[in-house]
Amino acid sequence: MAVEIIRVGIVGIGTYAPERILTNFDLQQTLDTSDEWIYSRSGIRERRIVAENEATSDQALVASQRALEDAGVRPGEVDLIITATNTPDMLFPATACLLQDRLGATRAGAFDLLAGCTGFIYGVIVGAQFISAGTADTVLVTGAETMSRVINWKDRNTCVLFGDGAGAVVLRRVPDDRGILSSMLGSDGSGGKFLNMPAGGSRQPASSETLAQELNYLHMNGREVFKFAVRAMEDGASEVLRRAGLTKADVDFLVPHQANIRIIEHAAKRLKLPMERVAVNVDRYGNTSTASVPLALDEALQSGKIKDGDNVILVGFGAGLTWAGLLIKWYDAKKQG
Ligand code: UT7
């Protein structure tokens, strides 16, 4: 019996970045740091910061509305909403449910997905499974983050690296010669201690003591995460190529998680890709966690760097520790009419 393969692709994308720009020079005013240190160690020059009344679902809403419009899909047609975030509006209910309501996606199931900065790629892989299995036609995946609310603005080791933003994509079935060719998910919980927020959960509920010890903020061992990231990017990219039966020479474009330009350049070098074929916007947004890959992908699409039929790799890593890769033969819905 022939098994029908349902290919899934990204048929619409939308992003949102808060208006307020915080530069390295601004940070120099309040912190023992410098533009020179931040830029040379991370490639970051500035990042976006939400307004006082903005939270994660507000950012996700705008990105989602733009993605649905780009795909020509009405909210009522969405079967499933997956919101990848580390900074939900609140611990529960899921931010995806808040988004479902505000979008008016009346038919959609909705859940949050927690996989560190890798969450967006995890979300696309999970969402695509529903379509491949025939249990959903239209899936909305968002990566939305308000990192400015969970970083310790007194900790120069971390606060200079992160920013706020959101991205969303619409997944649907695409022609058989396009769409997701392969994917991989990785995790290594033994490294969970290198990037975490110790308090605010069931182990150490928020209390005046945890606040005094600054445990309700993001904590990171930058050097350990760096070492892991370099390995993870390489593994994610090579594994999806292996699973699709392709080689490095077949890769047209790379969209890596935007955490540090040195990690991105290392991944590009391993794939033997010139930087013109790598999405980079870490200089202008910093690390926006789950929003980084859709923000970078959207920019690459807007500037015409990704074309119909290109082999595009999305690869990322983050808290968990987690990592993931996705190889997509790009489907340009507009070009195809
Ligand atoms: O999405 C996943 C999230 N995380 C990441 O991807 C982070 C991965 N790691 C990194 O990107 C890099 O490790 C960092 C950018 C965090 C740090 O770069 P590094 O080259 O690994 O620097 P380092 O940790 O070795 O720190 C060097 C020095 C330290 O001083 P001492 O101990 O050598 O005297 C730090 O105290 O730089 C100091 N330092 C700073 N100095 C000025 C740390 N942060 C700052 C700062 N400004 N903002």
Residues whose N, C-alpha, C, O or C-beta is under 5 A from the ligand:
A	BS01	UT7	D32 T33 S34 W37 R41 S42 C117 R156 N157 V160 G222 R223 V225 F226 A259 N260 F317 G318
